[in-house]
Amino acid sequence: MSGESFPPQAGGGDGQTPITAADVAAQVGGRLVGDPTVVVRGIAPLDRAGPHDLSFLAHLRYASWFATSRAGVVLVAPAFEAQAGTPTTRIVVDKPTDAMVGLLARFHRAEPRAAGIHPTAVIAPTARLGADVTIDAFVVIGDDVVIGDRSWISAGAKIGAGSVLGADVRLHVNAVVYPFSELGDRVVLHAGAQVGREGFGFVPRPTGVVRIPHVGRCVLEHDVEIGANSCVDRGSVDDTVIGAGTKIDSLVQIGHNVRIGRFCFFASQAGIAGSTRIEDGAQIGGQVGVSGHLTIGAKATVAAQAGVFGDIPSGEIWSGYPARPHKEQLRSQAAVSRLAKLIRPLERLLMREASEPANGDGR
C-alpha cells in the first residue's frame, strides 16, 4: 500500500451516524444559536475539531482554543454564549460536559460481537453458560463455572473453577478470574486484569518463609470496573469485596481482605494494603499508597501521590507524604518555602565570616 496516504481523523466517532445541530440541541435540551443544518459526524476537543465535529466549552481556561476552533458545533455554558470565537453555531446548555457525555454513545464505534463459542475455547463439561454468551478464541473455563446471560469473554481470558459471573459481564483480552471468585452483573475486567489471586501473605519459619493459605473469596459487586493490568487479591481469612459501582483504573493493586464501598474511584497506580476499609464514595488519586488495617471514610478524597498511614475521616481531603488534611499540608509547604528564604541570608553571612581573617590584624 505504499504511496497511499490517509487524512488523519480529527475527532471521535465512525462517521456512520451523522446528526444535525438542530437534532443535537433537541437531544440535550439546549438552545440553538446559529445554523441548525450543520451536520455533525464526530466529537473532538476544541483544538482538533473540524467543520463536522461537535465540541464543548465549559471553562474559561479553554477560551483561547475556542477563539480559533474549527468545530462545526459547540456546546457552551450560558456564561460563554457570546464568547469571542470562530464557531458560530452554538448550543447553550447549563452543563456542557454532561450534555457531551450523553451524546458520546451516538458516535461510539462498538466492537462487533456475535453470540457463540469459538472452536478453540476450552470449556469444562460442568461449566454452565447463560443465553447469548460470547466465548472468543483460546478462552479457558474451569469446572463448575457459572456465566450469566449475554456475557462476553474475550480471547485468552481464563476463568478458574467454581467462579460465578453474572449477566452482561465483559472480560477483555487475557483477563484472569481465579477460582471461586464472584462477579456481579455488568462487571468489566479490562485487558490483563487479574482478580481473586492469593494475596501477599507469608509467615517466617526457621526453615524458610511459608505462604499463608487464602481461604476467603474475591467478590466484585454489580457494575464494578477493573482497569487493565490491575490486581485484586482474594481474602486470606475474610473476603475481599469491591462495592457496587466502584471504578478502578489501570495498574492498581488491591490487597487481601480489603473492603471497598459503593461508587468509589481509584486512579492509576494506587496501592491498597491488606484489611483496609474504604467507605462509600471515596476517591483515591493516582500513585496513592495506603497502609494496611486503616479506614478511609465515606466521600473522603486522597490526592495523588499521598502516603496514608492513618485513618481518614469521612468527607475530608488529605494529601502529601505522610498524608494529612489538605489545608494543613498546604500550610506546611508554604512554611518550608518561607524557611528557605530565611535561611539564604544566614548562609551568606556564614560564608562571609568564613572568608574573613581570623583576627583583626590580618594574622
N, C-alpha and C positions, 0 to 999 in steps of 0.2 A: 504493500500500500504506500510505497514511497512516492513522494510528490504530492500526495493529498494533504490537505490541511482542513481543519475544522474550527469554526469560530468558537471561542470559549463561551460557556453558558454563564451568564451573569448571576442569575437568581435560582431559587429553588423551584421545583415543580417539573413535570414531564411534558408540559405544553399540550396535554390532551384534554384539559378541562377548562377552556377559556371562560371568562366571566366579564361582564361589563362593569364599569364604575357604578352604574345605577343598581346593578344586582348586588354589588359589594355593600353599598350603602343600605340597601334593604335588609341584607343578611345581618349586618352588625347594628342596625337601628341607628345609623348616623345620618347627618345632614350633608348632602352633596353640594359642593361648590365647584363649578366648572363643567366640563364636558361629560355628560352621562354616558356617551357611547364609546369612551376609551376602553379598549379590550385588554384585560389582564390575563397573562399566561403563566405567571410565576411570581414568586416572592423573593425579595432581595433587600439587603441593607442599603441605606441611602447612598453610600459612596460607590456602590457597584450596580445599582439598579439601572435598567434600561427602559425604553419607552413603553414596553409591555409588561413591566414589573410593578407589583404593589409593594410599598414600603410604609414606614411609620415614623412619626416624630412625637416622642413623649417627654423629652427632656431638652433643656436649653443647651446642654453640652454638645448636642449634635446639630446645632443651628448652622455651623459652618459647612457641614456636609449637605444640609438641606438647601443652602444657598446655591449650590451648583449641581444638585442631584438631577439625573436624567429620568427619574422614576415617573411612570405614567400616571399613577395614582398614589396618594399618600394619605394615610390615616393620621389625623392630627388632633391633639388635645385642644379644647376650646381656647386656651391661652395662646395657641400658636396659629389660630385661623388666619391671621393677617401677617404671619411671619414672612420676611423677605426671603424669596427663594424661587428657583426656576419652575418647580412643579406647580401647575395652575389648577389641576384637578385634585381637589382635597375633600376628604370626608371627615367631618368634625364629629368626634365621638369622645365621651368622657374618659374612657380608659383605652387608649390606642393599643397598648401591649396586649391586654386581654382580648380585644377585638381581633388582633392579628393571630393569637393562638387559636381562636375559634375558626379562623379561615384556613389554617395550615393543612387540615385534613383534606381539604378540597384539592390541594396541589401535591399532596404526598404520593409518591410513587410506591405503591405497595408491592412487596416481594411476592411473586406468583407462587401459589401452592395448590396442591390437589390432594384430597384425602386418599390414603392408601399406604401400603408398606413396600419399601424398596426391597428388591430381592436380596441385597447384600446385608440387610439388617439381621441381627441375631437376637431372637426373642425366645425367652424361656417358655415352655409349654404351659406353665402355671400362671403366666402373666395375664392380666385382664385389661383389654383395651376398650375404651368407650367408642361411641359412634363418631364417625367423621374425623378420626385422628389421622395425622400425617407422620409417618416414620421414614426419615430420609436415609441416605446411604450410610452403611457401616455403623449404624446405631446398635448398641448392646443394651438389652433389657433383661434384668435378672429375675430369679424365681419370685413368684407371688407379688410382683409389682402391679399396682393398680394405676391406670392412667385415665383421666376423665375425658368427657366428650370434647371434641374439637381441638384437643391439644396438638401441638406441633413440636416434634423432636427432630432437631436439625442434625446434619451429617456429623458423625463421630461422637455424638453425645452418649453418655453412659449413665444408666440408672441402676443402682445397686438393689440387691434382693430386699424384698419386704417394704420398699418405699411406696408411698401413696401420693399421687399427684392429682390435683383437682381438675376442674373443667377449664378449657381455654388457656392452659399452661403453655408457655413458649420457652423451650430450651434451644439456645443458639448453638452454633458450631462448637464442638468439643467441650461443652458444659458437662459437669460431672455431679451426679447426685449419689452420695454414698449410701450404703444400705440403711434401711429403717428410718429414712428421713420422711418428713411430711411437708408437702407444698399445697397451699390452698388454691382456690380458683384464681385464674388470671395472673399467676406468678410468672415473672420473666427472669431467666438467667441468661446473661449475655455471654459472648464467646469466652471460653476458658474459665468461667466461674466454677467454683467448687464449694458445695455445701454438704455438711454432715461428716467431714473428716474428723479423726481424733485430734484433740487439742494438744497444746504444748504442755504436757503434764508428765513429770518424771520424779522419781524418788531415788536419792543416792543410797547405795548399799556398799558394804565392804568389798563386794566382788564387782561393783560397777553400778551404772545407772539403770534403773528399771522403769519402764513406761507404766504409767497409771492406766488401767483399763477404763475405757469410756463407755458407760452403760446408758447414758442419757441420750435423748433424741435431739435432732435439729428440726425445728418447726418454723416454717415460713407461712404466715397467715395470708389471707386474701390480699391480692393486689400489691404484694411486695415485689420490688425490682432490685436485682443484684447486678452490678456493673461487671464489665469484662475483667477477668483475672482477679476477681475478689474472692476471698475465702471466708466461710462461716463454719466454725468448728461445732461439732456436736457436744453435748454436755458430758461431763465426767460422771457425776452422781445426780445432777439435775438436768433439765432440758435447756438448750439454747433456744430462745424464742425471739423472732422478729415480728413485731406487731403489724397489723393490717395497714396497708397504705404506705408503709415506710419505703423510702427510696435510697439505695446505696450506690454510690458512684464506683468507678473502676479502681482497682488496686487498693481495696480496703480490706483490713483484717479484723474479723470479729472473733474474739476468743471464746473458750468453752464456758458454759453456764451463764453467758451474758443474756440479759433480758432487756429487750428494746421495745418501747411502747408503740403506739399507733402514730402514723403520719410524721415520722421523724425523717430528717435528711442528713446524709453523710457525704461530704465531698471527698475527692480522691486522696488516697494515701493516708487516710486516717487509720489509726490502730487502737482497738479497744481491748484491754486486757481482761482476763477471766473474771467472772462473777460480778461484773459491773452491772448496775441498773440504770437505764436511760429511760426517762418517763416520756409520756405522750408529747409530741410536737417539738421535741428538742432538735436543734440544728448544730451539726458538728462540722467545722470548717476543714479545709484541706490540710493534710500533714499534722493534724492534731493527734497527740498521744495521750491516752487515758490509762492511768494505773488501775490495777485490779481492785475489786471489792469496794468500789465507790458508787455514789448515787449522783446522777445529773438530773435535776428536777425538770418538771414539765415546762415546756416552752423556753427552756434556757438556751442560750446561744454561746458556743465556744468558737472564738475567732481562729483563723488559720494559724498553724504552727504553734499553737498553745500546748503547753505541757501540764496536764491536770494531775495533781497529787492529792487532792482533797475533794470532798463533796461540793457540788454547786447547787445553790438554792434555785427553786423554780422561778422562771421568768427573768433571771439575771443574765447579763452579758459579761463573759470573762475572756481575758486574753493574756498573752505573754507567757514567759517561762521563768519561774513557775507561774501557772495561771492564777490570776487574781481578778477582782472586779475591774471592768474595762476602764472606768474613770480613774480608779486608783493606779492602774498600770500607766495611763497617760500622764498622770501627775509624776509618777516615778521617773518616767523617761524624760519629762521636762526638767526635773531636778538634776538628773545626770547631765543633761545638756548645759544647764546653768553652771554646774560644778566644773565642767571642763573650761568654761570661760573664766571662772575664778582662779583656776589653777595656773593658767598661762602666765599672768603677771608674776606669780610666785616663782615659777620656773625660770623666767627671765632674770629675776632678782638673784636667785641662787647661782645661775650661770655667770652673772656679772661679778658676784662676790668670789666665785671660784677662780675667775681670771685675774683678779686684783692681787697685788703683792701681799704677803702675809703680815707685814707691819708697815708703819708709816714712813720709815727711812729708806724703803726700797730694798732692804736686805732680806 
